[in-house]
Amino acid sequence: MAKEISQKEGKLIGKVTHYFSNIEVAVIKLSGTLSLGDTIRIIGGEATDFEQVVDSMEIERQKIKKAKKGDEVGLKVKEKVREGYKAYKL
């Protein structure tokens, strides 16, 4: 079973550096590109593992459609995340 999960993990594209619980936004430092419409998976801790489509992305409060390696983007997330959680592009 663990093998199936790792195959569906996707490509590591970043790490959560901050989480704003009041607005449910995660800041992710990217190690790859990310675009609107991409499906990501966030994994961390003992219980967090979810997928979602990127439908809104911002850098410094400016809406963007595509981000590149090295950017720190804000994404609205459907579950609580913490610093250090990993983001994968599926």
MOWOBEL-V833001 format. One record per helix or strand. SS is the DSSP state (2 for helix, 1 for strand). FROM is the first residue (numbers start at 1). TO is the last residue. Records with the same first field share a line. If there is no record, write none. Layout:
SS=FROM-TO + FROM-TO
//
This chain:
2=2-8
1=11-20 + 25-30 + 34-35 + 39-44 + 48-53 + 57-59 + 62-63 + 66-67 + 72-76 + 86-89
//
